[in-house]
Amino acid sequence: MPLIKDGLQVTDSWIFLTDEEALPDTGDVLVSLARWQAEKDKILSAGRFVAVRLESDQSPELLEQDLRHLSLVALNFPSFGDGRAYSYARILRERYDFKGEVRAVGNVLFDQIQLMRRCGFDAFEVTSETALKSLSRNKSADVKVYYQPTADGEKTASSLRRRLLDSHKELGYGKAS
């Protein structure tokens, strides 16, 4: 599947292993939460980079004690209407200060990528041909002011409005003469 990072399609160096596949001798591996919990010591003993994939019903709180061992957390979007992974990305970035890659996998749509970025995602596994075509044309959203605060630290419309009102007060606008 194509992987998008920094707006470019890149080669994915991670090996996604099903729960039944043997661990390869070399290479960085991406495993399910169940496999991680069952084989953590074995996986870590190989001295490789490790990643865990969380399904939409698996909170990153389940990885809280293990995040220091992980280079990547993949969050699954099973359908476009299931937005739990947005919250999970924010939890990883804001509560746990996770500095590794946060990857969106599953049903990743072009229209959602900007919000995914704002929530803390920095890589996108894209399977939709429509999304790939839009990304290849280097389309980006024109939204510059946001209503919701997120992990990216961008100012919200309410904070910008408050700052504007404060500056008007300082300049004496709105006072009766």
BELQUI-V992249 format. One record per helix or strand of 3 or more residues. SS is the DSSP state (A for helix, B for strand). FROM is the first residue (numbers start at 1). TO is the last residue. If there is no record, write none. Layout:
[[SS/FROM/TO] [SS/FROM/TO]]
This chain:
[[B/2/5] [B/8/10] [B/29/32] [A/33/45] [B/50/54] [A/60/63] [A/67/69] [B/72/77] [A/84/95] [B/101/106] [A/110/119] [B/123/126] [A/129/136] [A/157/171]]
